[in-house]
Amino acid sequence: MSRRQGVLTDWNDDRGFGFIASDTDSSRVFAHVSAFPRGRRPVTGSPVSYTELHDEQGRARATNVRYLGSRSGRAKTGGTPLAFAVATLFFILVAGLCVLDELPVMLLVAYGLLTAVAFLMYGADKSAARQGRWRTSEST
């Protein structure tokens, strides 16, 4: 079977399916999340290639979907330096209030400890996502 190309035009992330608009004609092909590569959620507007199959009722269905180009599934905003600066300023503010005896020192210790735990948990979850392993559920 030959591969076709198109753009993911509609995606319902809650239900795990959407539609791909073919580049060659005006058809739309159903695509289930299981047809996409693991580790990266589908995003509307992503250029893709796929193999088209038909189900028992003759409806087109995309399988073996691959992302095209260097487009990632998330926006690259460059917000990391800003986030780091805001977090640093917040920590300096809390430390300053502790030095002035406006806040208990244990609050600073607890904040630092909880931040470290959250950072480690995020790192473990991100590593699992990259390796296609089980991840922490979003409800957690």
N, CA, C and O atoms as CSV, one atom per row, in Angstrom:
chain,resi,resn,atom,element,x,y,z
A,1,MET,N,N,0.834,-1.183,0.000
A,1,MET,CA,C,0.000,0.000,0.000
A,1,MET,C,C,0.881,1.250,0.000
A,1,MET,O,O,1.920,1.290,0.660
A,2,SER,N,N,0.464,2.241,-0.729
A,2,SER,CA,C,1.244,3.470,-0.805
A,2,SER,C,C,0.868,4.415,0.328
A,2,SER,O,O,-0.253,4.407,0.837
A,3,ARG,N,N,1.843,5.222,0.697
A,3,ARG,CA,C,1.613,6.209,1.752
A,3,ARG,C,C,1.038,7.466,1.119
A,3,ARG,O,O,1.392,7.847,0.003
A,4,ARG,N,N,0.143,8.093,1.865
A,4,ARG,CA,C,-0.456,9.353,1.432
A,4,ARG,C,C,-0.018,10.431,2.406
A,4,ARG,O,O,0.471,10.128,3.495
A,5,GLN,N,N,-0.189,11.667,2.026
A,5,GLN,CA,C,0.146,12.782,2.896
A,5,GLN,C,C,-1.073,13.649,3.113
A,5,GLN,O,O,-1.968,13.716,2.270
A,6,GLY,N,N,-1.094,14.317,4.264
A,6,GLY,CA,C,-2.194,15.207,4.576
A,6,GLY,C,C,-1.885,16.016,5.823
A,6,GLY,O,O,-0.758,16.030,6.319
A,7,VAL,N,N,-2.912,16.686,6.312
A,7,VAL,CA,C,-2.791,17.526,7.513
A,7,VAL,C,C,-3.877,17.114,8.488
A,7,VAL,O,O,-5.032,16.930,8.103
A,8,LEU,N,N,-3.507,16.969,9.746
A,8,LEU,CA,C,-4.484,16.655,10.785
A,8,LEU,C,C,-5.337,17.900,11.004
A,8,LEU,O,O,-4.880,18.876,11.598
A,9,THR,N,N,-6.585,17.861,10.520
A,9,THR,CA,C,-7.424,19.062,10.541
A,9,THR,C,C,-8.303,19.153,11.769
A,9,THR,O,O,-8.568,20.249,12.262
A,10,ASP,N,N,-8.753,18.036,12.262
A,10,ASP,CA,C,-9.607,18.018,13.451
A,10,ASP,C,C,-9.034,16.991,14.415
A,10,ASP,O,O,-8.677,15.886,14.006
A,11,TRP,N,N,-8.945,17.353,15.708
A,11,TRP,CA,C,-8.469,16.390,16.695
A,11,TRP,C,C,-9.222,16.589,18.002
A,11,TRP,O,O,-9.276,17.697,18.535
A,12,ASN,N,N,-9.805,15.505,18.514
A,12,ASN,CA,C,-10.494,15.506,19.809
A,12,ASN,C,C,-9.615,14.725,20.767
A,12,ASN,O,O,-9.682,13.497,20.823
A,13,ASP,N,N,-8.793,15.438,21.517
A,13,ASP,CA,C,-7.819,14.781,22.397
A,13,ASP,C,C,-8.499,13.996,23.511
A,13,ASP,O,O,-7.989,12.959,23.933
A,14,ASP,N,N,-9.648,14.478,23.994
A,14,ASP,CA,C,-10.362,13.767,25.059
A,14,ASP,C,C,-10.843,12.393,24.593
A,14,ASP,O,O,-10.824,11.434,25.365
A,15,ARG,N,N,-11.271,12.296,23.340
A,15,ARG,CA,C,-11.800,11.037,22.812
A,15,ARG,C,C,-10.769,10.236,22.026
A,15,ARG,O,O,-11.002,9.068,21.713
A,16,GLY,N,N,-9.621,10.856,21.700
A,16,GLY,CA,C,-8.533,10.143,21.053
A,16,GLY,C,C,-8.719,9.851,19.578
A,16,GLY,O,O,-8.254,8.822,19.089
A,17,PHE,N,N,-9.392,10.742,18.859
A,17,PHE,CA,C,-9.525,10.550,17.417
A,17,PHE,C,C,-9.676,11.890,16.719
A,17,PHE,O,O,-9.926,12.923,17.341
A,18,GLY,N,N,-9.514,11.835,15.393
A,18,GLY,CA,C,-9.667,13.038,14.600
A,18,GLY,C,C,-9.706,12.688,13.133
A,18,GLY,O,O,-9.962,11.540,12.769
A,19,PHE,N,N,-9.452,13.680,12.280
A,19,PHE,CA,C,-9.518,13.480,10.836
A,19,PHE,C,C,-8.322,14.126,10.159
A,19,PHE,O,O,-7.844,15.186,10.562
A,20,ILE,N,N,-7.854,13.448,9.114
A,20,ILE,CA,C,-6.742,13.939,8.306
A,20,ILE,C,C,-7.308,14.345,6.948
A,20,ILE,O,O,-8.014,13.570,6.303
A,21,ALA,N,N,-6.991,15.571,6.521
A,21,ALA,CA,C,-7.385,16.035,5.185
A,21,ALA,C,C,-6.264,15.668,4.230
A,21,ALA,O,O,-5.110,16.044,4.434
A,22,SER,N,N,-6.620,14.925,3.178
A,22,SER,CA,C,-5.647,14.479,2.185
A,22,SER,C,C,-5.114,15.655,1.382
A,22,SER,O,O,-5.846,16.598,1.080
A,23,ASP,N,N,-3.820,15.591,1.035
A,23,ASP,CA,C,-3.217,16.620,0.185
A,23,ASP,C,C,-3.624,16.462,-1.276
A,23,ASP,O,O,-3.599,17.429,-2.037
A,24,THR,N,N,-3.997,15.247,-1.668
A,24,THR,CA,C,-4.268,14.987,-3.088
A,24,THR,C,C,-5.712,15.230,-3.506
A,24,THR,O,O,-5.974,15.546,-4.666
A,25,ASP,N,N,-6.652,15.085,-2.575
A,25,ASP,CA,C,-8.056,15.335,-2.902
A,25,ASP,C,C,-8.755,15.944,-1.698
A,25,ASP,O,O,-8.098,16.289,-0.715
A,26,SER,N,N,-10.043,16.079,-1.755
A,26,SER,CA,C,-10.775,16.744,-0.671
A,26,SER,C,C,-11.277,15.767,0.388
A,26,SER,O,O,-12.100,16.137,1.225
A,27,SER,N,N,-10.797,14.531,0.363
A,27,SER,CA,C,-11.295,13.539,1.324
A,27,SER,C,C,-10.717,13.761,2.718
A,27,SER,O,O,-9.628,14.306,2.900
A,28,ARG,N,N,-11.505,13.310,3.690
A,28,ARG,CA,C,-11.065,13.312,5.091
A,28,ARG,C,C,-11.018,11.868,5.552
A,28,ARG,O,O,-11.928,11.090,5.269
A,29,VAL,N,N,-9.953,11.509,6.263
A,29,VAL,CA,C,-9.738,10.140,6.704
A,29,VAL,C,C,-9.756,10.111,8.226
A,29,VAL,O,O,-9.102,10.926,8.876
A,30,PHE,N,N,-10.508,9.169,8.792
A,30,PHE,CA,C,-10.571,8.991,10.237
A,30,PHE,C,C,-9.206,8.528,10.744
A,30,PHE,O,O,-8.549,7.707,10.104
A,31,ALA,N,N,-8.779,9.058,11.899
A,31,ALA,CA,C,-7.512,8.645,12.504
A,31,ALA,C,C,-7.701,8.473,14.000
A,31,ALA,O,O,-8.152,9.394,14.682
A,32,HIS,N,N,-7.358,7.294,14.515
A,32,HIS,CA,C,-7.422,7.002,15.950
A,32,HIS,C,C,-6.043,7.227,16.553
A,32,HIS,O,O,-5.034,7.088,15.861
A,33,VAL,N,N,-5.990,7.571,17.829
A,33,VAL,CA,C,-4.725,7.848,18.503
A,33,VAL,C,C,-3.765,6.665,18.414
A,33,VAL,O,O,-2.549,6.857,18.410
A,34,SER,N,N,-4.296,5.447,18.344
A,34,SER,CA,C,-3.439,4.262,18.270
A,34,SER,C,C,-2.676,4.175,16.947
A,34,SER,O,O,-1.719,3.407,16.851
A,35,ALA,N,N,-3.071,4.938,15.930
A,35,ALA,CA,C,-2.385,4.926,14.636
A,35,ALA,C,C,-1.151,5.830,14.641
A,35,ALA,O,O,-0.328,5.754,13.728
A,36,PHE,N,N,-1.013,6.687,15.661
A,36,PHE,CA,C,0.095,7.635,15.752
A,36,PHE,C,C,1.252,7.034,16.540
A,36,PHE,O,O,1.048,6.114,17.332
A,37,PRO,N,N,2.476,7.549,16.331
A,37,PRO,CA,C,3.620,7.054,17.107
A,37,PRO,C,C,3.461,7.393,18.588
A,37,PRO,O,O,2.900,8.429,18.946
A,38,ARG,N,N,3.962,6.508,19.431
A,38,ARG,CA,C,3.892,6.730,20.880
A,38,ARG,C,C,4.811,7.858,21.300
A,38,ARG,O,O,5.819,8.134,20.650
A,39,GLY,N,N,4.448,8.509,22.397
A,39,GLY,CA,C,5.300,9.535,22.983
A,39,GLY,C,C,5.014,10.947,22.520
A,39,GLY,O,O,5.598,11.893,23.048
A,40,ARG,N,N,4.147,11.115,21.564
A,40,ARG,CA,C,3.823,12.458,21.080
A,40,ARG,C,C,2.354,12.507,20.721
A,40,ARG,O,O,1.892,11.781,19.841
A,41,ARG,N,N,1.619,13.374,21.411
A,41,ARG,CA,C,0.184,13.505,21.165
A,41,ARG,C,C,-0.068,14.232,19.845
A,41,ARG,O,O,0.648,15.174,19.507
A,42,PRO,N,N,-1.079,13.797,19.105
A,42,PRO,CA,C,-1.435,14.494,17.874
A,42,PRO,C,C,-1.901,15.921,18.142
A,42,PRO,O,O,-2.548,16.193,19.153
A,43,VAL,N,N,-1.568,16.817,17.237
A,43,VAL,CA,C,-1.922,18.231,17.357
A,43,VAL,C,C,-2.522,18.692,16.032
A,43,VAL,O,O,-1.965,18.425,14.967
A,44,THR,N,N,-3.652,19.381,16.099
A,44,THR,CA,C,-4.289,19.914,14.901
A,44,THR,C,C,-3.301,20.773,14.124
A,44,THR,O,O,-2.577,21.591,14.694
A,45,GLY,N,N,-3.288,20.567,12.803
A,45,GLY,CA,C,-2.397,21.329,11.942
A,45,GLY,C,C,-1.091,20.621,11.629
A,45,GLY,O,O,-0.290,21.127,10.843
A,46,SER,N,N,-0.858,19.442,12.237
A,46,SER,CA,C,0.388,18.713,11.988
A,46,SER,C,C,0.354,18.046,10.615
A,46,SER,O,O,-0.611,17.356,10.287
A,47,PRO,N,N,1.404,18.248,9.805
A,47,PRO,CA,C,1.488,17.517,8.537
A,47,PRO,C,C,1.887,16.069,8.821
A,47,PRO,O,O,2.791,15.814,9.616
A,48,VAL,N,N,1.210,15.128,8.171
A,48,VAL,CA,C,1.436,13.708,8.442
A,48,VAL,C,C,1.453,12.916,7.138
A,48,VAL,O,O,0.988,13.379,6.096
A,49,SER,N,N,2.001,11.711,7.230
A,49,SER,CA,C,1.839,10.723,6.166
A,49,SER,C,C,1.157,9.525,6.800
A,49,SER,O,O,1.279,9.309,8.006
A,50,TYR,N,N,0.441,8.742,6.003
A,50,TYR,CA,C,-0.343,7.643,6.555
A,50,TYR,C,C,-0.646,6.625,5.466
A,50,TYR,O,O,-0.514,6.900,4.273
A,51,THR,N,N,-1.054,5.450,5.909
A,51,THR,CA,C,-1.547,4.422,5.010
A,51,THR,C,C,-3.053,4.376,5.186
A,51,THR,O,O,-3.548,4.369,6.313
A,52,GLU,N,N,-3.776,4.346,4.096
A,52,GLU,CA,C,-5.241,4.362,4.171
A,52,GLU,C,C,-5.800,2.953,4.000
A,52,GLU,O,O,-5.474,2.252,3.043
A,53,LEU,N,N,-6.645,2.556,4.946
A,53,LEU,CA,C,-7.373,1.291,4.878
A,53,LEU,C,C,-8.861,1.598,4.903
A,53,LEU,O,O,-9.259,2.729,5.185
A,54,HIS,N,N,-9.677,0.607,4.613
A,54,HIS,CA,C,-11.128,0.767,4.685
A,54,HIS,C,C,-11.695,-0.282,5.619
A,54,HIS,O,O,-11.296,-1.445,5.563
A,55,ASP,N,N,-12.638,0.122,6.494
A,55,ASP,CA,C,-13.257,-0.819,7.428
A,55,ASP,C,C,-14.360,-1.615,6.724
A,55,ASP,O,O,-14.540,-1.505,5.511
A,56,GLU,N,N,-15.097,-2.420,7.503
A,56,GLU,CA,C,-16.136,-3.288,6.937
A,56,GLU,C,C,-17.235,-2.505,6.212
A,56,GLU,O,O,-17.848,-3.011,5.271
A,57,GLN,N,N,-17.479,-1.264,6.659
A,57,GLN,CA,C,-18.508,-0.438,6.031
A,57,GLN,C,C,-17.948,0.397,4.868
A,57,GLN,O,O,-18.669,1.204,4.281
A,58,GLY,N,N,-16.674,0.205,4.540
A,58,GLY,CA,C,-16.072,0.935,3.430
A,58,GLY,C,C,-15.574,2.320,3.783
A,58,GLY,O,O,-15.222,3.086,2.886
A,59,ARG,N,N,-15.533,2.669,5.061
A,59,ARG,CA,C,-15.066,3.995,5.485
A,59,ARG,C,C,-13.541,4.022,5.546
A,59,ARG,O,O,-12.912,3.055,5.976
A,60,ALA,N,N,-12.954,5.133,5.113
A,60,ALA,CA,C,-11.495,5.289,5.119
A,60,ALA,C,C,-10.992,5.482,6.539
A,60,ALA,O,O,-11.600,6.183,7.348
A,61,ARG,N,N,-9.851,4.833,6.822
A,61,ARG,CA,C,-9.236,4.905,8.146
A,61,ARG,C,C,-7.722,4.985,7.965
A,61,ARG,O,O,-7.153,4.229,7.177
A,62,ALA,N,N,-7.066,5.894,8.686
A,62,ALA,CA,C,-5.617,6.053,8.600
A,62,ALA,C,C,-4.930,5.085,9.564
A,62,ALA,O,O,-5.362,4.922,10.706
A,63,THR,N,N,-3.861,4.449,9.095
A,63,THR,CA,C,-3.033,3.604,9.950
A,63,THR,C,C,-1.579,4.005,9.742
A,63,THR,O,O,-1.241,4.661,8.757
A,64,ASN,N,N,-0.733,3.608,10.669
A,64,ASN,CA,C,0.707,3.846,10.563
A,64,ASN,C,C,1.008,5.312,10.248
A,64,ASN,O,O,1.744,5.620,9.310
A,65,VAL,N,N,0.427,6.208,11.045
A,65,VAL,CA,C,0.592,7.650,10.830
A,65,VAL,C,C,1.983,8.071,11.297
A,65,VAL,O,O,2.453,7.644,12.351
A,66,ARG,N,N,2.628,8.910,10.498
A,66,ARG,CA,C,3.942,9.468,10.844
A,66,ARG,C,C,3.899,10.978,10.681
A,66,ARG,O,O,3.251,11.497,9.772
A,67,TYR,N,N,4.591,11.674,11.564
A,67,TYR,CA,C,4.682,13.129,11.458
A,67,TYR,C,C,5.702,13.496,10.390
A,67,TYR,O,O,6.731,12.835,10.252
A,68,LEU,N,N,5.418,14.541,9.642
A,68,LEU,CA,C,6.332,15.024,8.612
A,68,LEU,C,C,7.035,16.280,9.092
A,68,LEU,O,O,6.491,17.022,9.911
A,69,GLY,N,N,8.231,16.524,8.595
A,69,GLY,CA,C,8.949,17.754,8.889
A,69,GLY,C,C,9.461,17.799,10.308
A,69,GLY,O,O,9.409,16.811,11.040
A,70,SER,N,N,9.954,18.960,10.683
A,70,SER,CA,C,10.560,19.142,11.991
A,70,SER,C,C,9.596,19.741,12.997
A,70,SER,O,O,9.986,20.078,14.114
A,71,ARG,N,N,8.347,19.874,12.607
A,71,ARG,CA,C,7.364,20.483,13.486
A,71,ARG,C,C,7.131,19.595,14.700
A,71,ARG,O,O,6.840,18.408,14.553
A,72,SER,N,N,7.255,20.149,15.875
A,72,SER,CA,C,7.003,19.364,17.076
A,72,SER,C,C,5.544,19.535,17.473
A,72,SER,O,O,4.848,20.409,16.956
A,73,GLY,N,N,5.090,18.697,18.389
A,73,GLY,CA,C,3.701,18.739,18.799
A,73,GLY,C,C,3.396,19.832,19.795
A,73,GLY,O,O,2.277,19.910,20.304
A,74,ARG,N,N,4.371,20.681,20.084
A,74,ARG,CA,C,4.132,21.743,21.049
A,74,ARG,C,C,4.758,23.036,20.549
A,74,ARG,O,O,5.661,23.023,19.713
A,75,ALA,N,N,4.278,24.120,21.058
A,75,ALA,CA,C,4.811,25.414,20.653
A,75,ALA,C,C,6.145,25.662,21.340
A,75,ALA,O,O,6.315,25.345,22.518
A,76,LYS,N,N,7.081,26.226,20.605
A,76,LYS,CA,C,8.370,26.570,21.179
A,76,LYS,C,C,8.331,28.054,21.491
A,76,LYS,O,O,8.414,28.895,20.596
A,77,THR,N,N,8.205,28.357,22.759
A,77,THR,CA,C,8.030,29.744,23.135
A,77,THR,C,C,9.287,30.381,23.700
A,77,THR,O,O,9.383,31.606,23.760
A,78,GLY,N,N,10.255,29.569,24.116
A,78,GLY,CA,C,11.450,30.126,24.726
A,78,GLY,C,C,11.160,30.714,26.088
A,78,GLY,O,O,11.881,31.606,26.535
A,79,GLY,N,N,10.121,30.239,26.764
A,79,GLY,CA,C,9.724,30.764,28.054
A,79,GLY,C,C,10.502,30.209,29.230
A,79,GLY,O,O,10.258,30.614,30.366
A,80,THR,N,N,11.436,29.288,28.992
A,80,THR,CA,C,12.185,28.690,30.100
A,80,THR,C,C,13.002,29.728,30.863
A,80,THR,O,O,12.942,29.736,32.092
A,81,PRO,N,N,13.765,30.610,30.200
A,81,PRO,CA,C,14.522,31.613,30.973
A,81,PRO,C,C,13.612,32.522,31.803
A,81,PRO,O,O,13.950,32.875,32.933
A,82,LEU,N,N,12.467,32.897,31.246
A,82,LEU,CA,C,11.537,33.742,31.998
A,82,LEU,C,C,10.985,32.995,33.214
A,82,LEU,O,O,10.903,33.559,34.305
A,83,ALA,N,N,10.610,31.735,33.027
A,83,ALA,CA,C,10.093,30.946,34.143
A,83,ALA,C,C,11.153,30.779,35.224
A,83,ALA,O,O,10.852,30.871,36.414
A,84,PHE,N,N,12.395,30.536,34.809
A,84,PHE,CA,C,13.478,30.394,35.773
A,84,PHE,C,C,13.700,31.699,36.535
A,84,PHE,O,O,13.930,31.677,37.744
A,85,ALA,N,N,13.633,32.834,35.841
A,85,ALA,CA,C,13.823,34.131,36.490
A,85,ALA,C,C,12.708,34.408,37.498
A,85,ALA,O,O,12.976,34.890,38.598
A,86,VAL,N,N,11.460,34.107,37.131
A,86,VAL,CA,C,10.334,34.334,38.037
A,86,VAL,C,C,10.458,33.440,39.271
A,86,VAL,O,O,10.236,33.896,40.393
A,87,ALA,N,N,10.813,32.168,39.067
A,87,ALA,CA,C,10.978,31.243,40.201
A,87,ALA,C,C,12.107,31.705,41.118
A,87,ALA,O,O,11.984,31.630,42.340
A,88,THR,N,N,13.204,32.182,40.534
A,88,THR,CA,C,14.333,32.668,41.330
A,88,THR,C,C,13.937,33.901,42.137
A,88,THR,O,O,14.270,34.003,43.318
A,89,LEU,N,N,13.234,34.829,41.511
A,89,LEU,CA,C,12.786,36.027,42.232
A,89,LEU,C,C,11.831,35.672,43.368
A,89,LEU,O,O,11.898,36.258,44.448
A,90,PHE,N,N,10.943,34.712,43.120
A,90,PHE,CA,C,10.020,34.285,44.164
A,90,PHE,C,C,10.783,33.679,45.339
A,90,PHE,O,O,10.493,33.978,46.497
A,91,PHE,N,N,11.762,32.822,45.032
A,91,PHE,CA,C,12.547,32.196,46.098
A,91,PHE,C,C,13.327,33.245,46.886
A,91,PHE,O,O,13.424,33.150,48.110
A,92,ILE,N,N,13.886,34.248,46.199
A,92,ILE,CA,C,14.609,35.330,46.878
A,92,ILE,C,C,13.659,36.116,47.777
A,92,ILE,O,O,14.025,36.488,48.891
A,93,LEU,N,N,12.436,36.372,47.297
A,93,LEU,CA,C,11.440,37.078,48.101
A,93,LEU,C,C,11.107,36.294,49.372
A,93,LEU,O,O,11.074,36.864,50.463
A,94,VAL,N,N,10.864,35.005,49.234
A,94,VAL,CA,C,10.536,34.172,50.399
A,94,VAL,C,C,11.725,34.119,51.359
A,94,VAL,O,O,11.548,34.216,52.573
A,95,ALA,N,N,12.942,33.965,50.816
A,95,ALA,CA,C,14.140,33.935,51.667
A,95,ALA,C,C,14.313,35.267,52.393
A,95,ALA,O,O,14.656,35.297,53.574
A,96,GLY,N,N,14.072,36.377,51.674
A,96,GLY,CA,C,14.174,37.694,52.309
A,96,GLY,C,C,13.163,37.865,53.433
A,96,GLY,O,O,13.492,38.425,54.479
A,97,LEU,N,N,11.942,37.391,53.233
A,97,LEU,CA,C,10.931,37.484,54.288
A,97,LEU,C,C,11.293,36.607,55.487
A,97,LEU,O,O,10.966,36.943,56.626
A,98,CYS,N,N,11.967,35.488,55.232
A,98,CYS,CA,C,12.427,34.635,56.334
A,98,CYS,C,C,13.527,35.332,57.122
A,98,CYS,O,O,13.541,35.265,58.351
A,99,VAL,N,N,14.455,36.004,56.432
A,99,VAL,CA,C,15.539,36.727,57.091
A,99,VAL,C,C,14.976,37.866,57.943
A,99,VAL,O,O,15.501,38.151,59.019
A,100,LEU,N,N,13.933,38.505,57.478
A,100,LEU,CA,C,13.300,39.613,58.220
A,100,LEU,C,C,12.321,39.118,59.286
A,100,LEU,O,O,11.640,39.925,59.918
A,101,ASP,N,N,12.245,37.800,59.493
A,101,ASP,CA,C,11.346,37.170,60.464
A,101,ASP,C,C,9.876,37.429,60.179
A,101,ASP,O,O,9.057,37.456,61.098
A,102,GLU,N,N,9.539,37.619,58.911
A,102,GLU,CA,C,8.147,37.778,58.504
A,102,GLU,C,C,7.525,36.418,58.189
A,102,GLU,O,O,6.305,36.265,58.254
A,103,LEU,N,N,8.352,35.435,57.849
A,103,LEU,CA,C,7.908,34.069,57.567
A,103,LEU,C,C,8.803,33.095,58.321
A,103,LEU,O,O,9.992,33.361,58.496
A,104,PRO,N,N,8.251,31.973,58.768
A,104,PRO,CA,C,9.104,30.980,59.441
A,104,PRO,C,C,10.076,30.325,58.449
A,104,PRO,O,O,9.728,30.094,57.291
A,105,VAL,N,N,11.294,30.029,58.916
A,105,VAL,CA,C,12.318,29.410,58.080
A,105,VAL,C,C,11.850,28.051,57.567
A,105,VAL,O,O,12.236,27.640,56.473
A,106,MET,N,N,11.023,27.347,58.345
A,106,MET,CA,C,10.531,26.037,57.912
A,106,MET,C,C,9.714,26.143,56.620
A,106,MET,O,O,9.658,25.194,55.838
A,107,LEU,N,N,9.092,27.283,56.403
A,107,LEU,CA,C,8.342,27.477,55.156
A,107,LEU,C,C,9.295,27.468,53.959
A,107,LEU,O,O,8.987,26.879,52.923
A,108,LEU,N,N,10.443,28.117,54.102
A,108,LEU,CA,C,11.449,28.128,53.049
A,108,LEU,C,C,11.987,26.715,52.801
A,108,LEU,O,O,12.165,26.308,51.653
A,109,VAL,N,N,12.243,25.975,53.877
A,109,VAL,CA,C,12.739,24.600,53.758
A,109,VAL,C,C,11.690,23.720,53.084
A,109,VAL,O,O,12.013,22.952,52.178
A,110,ALA,N,N,10.428,23.828,53.525
A,110,ALA,CA,C,9.353,23.025,52.940
A,110,ALA,C,C,9.167,23.366,51.470
A,110,ALA,O,O,8.976,22.471,50.647
A,111,TYR,N,N,9.219,24.643,51.133
A,111,TYR,CA,C,9.073,25.063,49.739
A,111,TYR,C,C,10.179,24.465,48.876
A,111,TYR,O,O,9.911,23.928,47.802
A,112,GLY,N,N,11.405,24.556,49.340
A,112,GLY,CA,C,12.541,24.003,48.597
A,112,GLY,C,C,12.433,22.499,48.436
A,112,GLY,O,O,12.723,21.969,47.363
A,113,LEU,N,N,12.020,21.801,49.486
A,113,LEU,CA,C,11.890,20.344,49.446
A,113,LEU,C,C,10.780,19.913,48.480
A,113,LEU,O,O,10.974,19.010,47.667
A,114,LEU,N,N,9.628,20.561,48.574
A,114,LEU,CA,C,8.518,20.218,47.688
A,114,LEU,C,C,8.834,20.549,46.222
A,114,LEU,O,O,8.417,19.830,45.313
A,115,THR,N,N,9.562,21.624,46.006
A,115,THR,CA,C,9.982,21.967,44.654
A,115,THR,C,C,10.896,20.885,44.083
A,115,THR,O,O,10.750,20.489,42.927
A,116,ALA,N,N,11.837,20.410,44.896
A,116,ALA,CA,C,12.751,19.352,44.451
A,116,ALA,C,C,11.990,18.067,44.132
A,116,ALA,O,O,12.282,17.414,43.130
A,117,VAL,N,N,11.023,17.697,44.964
A,117,VAL,CA,C,10.225,16.492,44.727
A,117,VAL,C,C,9.426,16.635,43.426
A,117,VAL,O,O,9.385,15.706,42.619
A,118,ALA,N,N,8.797,17.787,43.222
A,118,ALA,CA,C,8.015,18.011,41.999
A,118,ALA,C,C,8.918,17.954,40.768
A,118,ALA,O,O,8.537,17.386,39.744
A,119,PHE,N,N,10.104,18.537,40.862
A,119,PHE,CA,C,11.040,18.531,39.745
A,119,PHE,C,C,11.463,17.102,39.406
A,119,PHE,O,O,11.515,16.740,38.231
A,120,LEU,N,N,11.762,16.292,40.409
A,120,LEU,CA,C,12.160,14.903,40.181
A,120,LEU,C,C,11.018,14.083,39.592
A,120,LEU,O,O,11.243,13.267,38.699
A,121,MET,N,N,9.795,14.289,40.080
A,121,MET,CA,C,8.642,13.556,39.544
A,121,MET,C,C,8.384,13.954,38.086
A,121,MET,O,O,8.090,13.098,37.252
A,122,TYR,N,N,8.492,15.231,37.785
A,122,TYR,CA,C,8.321,15.695,36.400
A,122,TYR,C,C,9.382,15.069,35.504
A,122,TYR,O,O,9.074,14.618,34.401
A,123,GLY,N,N,10.631,15.039,35.971
A,123,GLY,CA,C,11.720,14.447,35.190
A,123,GLY,C,C,11.488,12.969,34.921
A,123,GLY,O,O,11.736,12.497,33.811
A,124,ALA,N,N,11.012,12.231,35.925
A,124,ALA,CA,C,10.739,10.802,35.744
A,124,ALA,C,C,9.599,10.590,34.753
A,124,ALA,O,O,9.668,9.687,33.920
A,125,ASP,N,N,8.557,11.405,34.831
A,125,ASP,CA,C,7.423,11.290,33.910
A,125,ASP,C,C,7.850,11.642,32.483
A,125,ASP,O,O,7.444,10.974,31.532
A,126,LYS,N,N,8.657,12.675,32.332
A,126,LYS,CA,C,9.134,13.082,31.009
A,126,LYS,C,C,10.004,11.980,30.397
A,126,LYS,O,O,9.903,11.698,29.203
A,127,SER,N,N,10.852,11.363,31.211
A,127,SER,CA,C,11.694,10.266,30.741
A,127,SER,C,C,10.836,9.085,30.286
A,127,SER,O,O,11.120,8.473,29.257
A,128,ALA,N,N,9.790,8.764,31.046
A,128,ALA,CA,C,8.887,7.671,30.668
A,128,ALA,C,C,8.189,7.979,29.349
A,128,ALA,O,O,7.998,7.081,28.529
A,129,ALA,N,N,7.807,9.235,29.134
A,129,ALA,CA,C,7.140,9.623,27.883
A,129,ALA,C,C,8.075,9.432,26.698
A,129,ALA,O,O,7.657,8.938,25.651
A,130,ARG,N,N,9.319,9.816,26.853
A,130,ARG,CA,C,10.279,9.687,25.755
A,130,ARG,C,C,10.575,8.228,25.420
A,130,ARG,O,O,10.872,7.897,24.273
A,131,GLN,N,N,10.491,7.355,26.432
A,131,GLN,CA,C,10.809,5.942,26.224
A,131,GLN,C,C,9.563,5.099,25.956
A,131,GLN,O,O,9.668,3.885,25.784
A,132,GLY,N,N,8.379,5.728,25.918
A,132,GLY,CA,C,7.141,5.006,25.628
A,132,GLY,C,C,6.678,4.125,26.769
A,132,GLY,O,O,5.925,3.179,26.539
A,133,ARG,N,N,7.101,4.400,27.987
A,133,ARG,CA,C,6.699,3.601,29.151
A,133,ARG,C,C,5.467,4.214,29.808
A,133,ARG,O,O,4.988,5.272,29.399
A,134,TRP,N,N,4.961,3.525,30.842
A,134,TRP,CA,C,3.807,3.992,31.606
A,134,TRP,C,C,4.130,5.335,32.233
A,134,TRP,O,O,5.233,5.554,32.734
A,135,ARG,N,N,3.135,6.245,32.197
A,135,ARG,CA,C,3.315,7.588,32.751
A,135,ARG,C,C,2.340,7.840,33.873
A,135,ARG,O,O,1.365,7.106,34.035
A,136,THR,N,N,2.598,8.877,34.650
A,136,THR,CA,C,1.699,9.306,35.706
A,136,THR,C,C,0.426,9.845,35.062
A,136,THR,O,O,0.500,10.665,34.146
A,137,SER,N,N,-0.732,9.399,35.523
A,137,SER,CA,C,-1.980,9.866,34.929
A,137,SER,C,C,-2.187,11.343,35.243
A,137,SER,O,O,-1.704,11.847,36.256
A,138,GLU,N,N,-2.911,12.028,34.361
A,138,GLU,CA,C,-3.132,13.457,34.564
A,138,GLU,C,C,-3.987,13.759,35.768
A,138,GLU,O,O,-3.877,14.840,36.345
A,139,SER,N,N,-4.849,12.816,36.169
A,139,SER,CA,C,-5.676,13.045,37.345
A,139,SER,C,C,-4.846,13.044,38.624
A,139,SER,O,O,-5.269,13.598,39.639
A,140,THR,N,N,-3.666,12.424,38.580
A,140,THR,CA,C,-2.767,12.409,39.741
A,140,THR,C,C,-2.093,13.748,39.871
A,140,THR,O,O,-1.294,13.951,40.785
